[in-house]
Amino acid sequence: MTLPADEFIRRFLLHVLPRGFQRLRQFGLLANRHRHHKLALCRKLLGAAEQTITNQPLPADYKSLYQTLTGESLDQCPACRAGTMKFTAQLVPPAAVVTDRARHSIPVTAPQAIDSS
């Protein structure tokens, strides 16, 4: 969707509060005062299991934490679910590519805008 600049600014400014107003971050079911009781009621109405709080320490490794939370391994291939993923090479950061092009004076083509409307 493409918007003229003045329409974009108008829509953006609809989200800005006037002076003296304060944005409420959470209200309704997530309000601090009765959050525990209302979320328990929502779980009951949805038929979800009660949430249990465990005092187990979280794994230090992000892969172990992901597997603990989701039950899926990051080492498993997402396409075939049979193979394992292996580290082969580290990608070059975009900033290094730009400085390398500037050093060797390689012309950079501007990205073309695609209108998907």
RASUL-V130852 format. One record per residue. N is the residue number from 0. RES is the residue in three letters. BURIAL is # if it has 24 or more other C-alpha atoms within 12 Angstrom, else .. D_CENTER is the distance of its C-alpha to the mean C-alpha in whole Angstrom. Layout:
n:res:burial:d_center
N:RES:BURIAL:D_CENTER
N:RES:BURIAL:D_CENTER
//
This chain:
n:res:burial:d_center
0:MET:.:22
1:THR:.:24
2:LEU:.:25
3:PRO:.:28
4:ALA:.:27
5:ASP:.:29
6:GLU:.:27
7:PHE:.:24
8:ILE:.:25
9:ARG:.:26
10:ARG:.:23
11:PHE:.:21
12:LEU:.:24
13:LEU:.:24
14:HIS:.:21
15:VAL:.:23
16:LEU:.:25
17:PRO:.:29
18:ARG:.:30
19:GLY:.:31
20:PHE:.:28
21:GLN:.:26
22:ARG:.:22
23:LEU:.:22
24:ARG:.:18
25:GLN:.:19
26:PHE:.:22
27:GLY:.:24
28:LEU:.:23
29:LEU:.:20
30:ALA:.:23
31:ASN:.:24
32:ARG:.:28
33:HIS:.:28
34:ARG:.:24
35:HIS:.:25
36:HIS:.:28
37:LYS:.:26
38:LEU:.:23
39:ALA:.:26
40:LEU:.:28
41:CYS:.:25
42:ARG:.:25
43:LYS:.:28
44:LEU:.:28
45:LEU:.:26
46:GLY:.:27
47:ALA:.:25
48:ALA:.:26
49:GLU:.:26
50:GLN:.:24
51:THR:.:25
52:ILE:.:24
53:THR:.:25
54:ASN:.:26
55:GLN:.:26
56:PRO:.:24
57:LEU:.:21
58:PRO:.:21
59:ALA:.:21
60:ASP:.:19
61:TYR:.:16
62:LYS:.:17
63:SER:.:19
64:LEU:.:17
65:TYR:.:15
66:GLN:.:18
67:THR:.:19
68:LEU:.:16
69:THR:.:16
70:GLY:.:19
71:GLU:.:18
72:SER:.:19
73:LEU:#:17
74:ASP:.:21
75:GLN:.:22
76:CYS:.:22
77:PRO:.:19
78:ALA:.:22
79:CYS:.:25
80:ARG:.:24
81:ALA:.:27
82:GLY:.:27
83:THR:.:25
84:MET:.:23
85:LYS:.:24
86:PHE:.:23
87:THR:.:26
88:ALA:.:25
89:GLN:.:22
90:LEU:.:21
91:VAL:.:23
92:PRO:.:20
93:PRO:.:21
94:ALA:.:23
95:ALA:.:25
96:VAL:.:26
97:VAL:.:26
98:THR:.:29
99:ASP:.:31
100:ARG:.:31
101:ALA:.:33
102:ARG:.:35
103:HIS:.:36
104:SER:.:36
105:ILE:.:35
106:PRO:.:34
107:VAL:.:30
108:THR:.:30
109:ALA:.:28
110:PRO:.:25
111:GLN:.:26
112:ALA:.:25
113:ILE:.:24
114:ASP:.:25
115:SER:.:23
116:SER:.:25
//
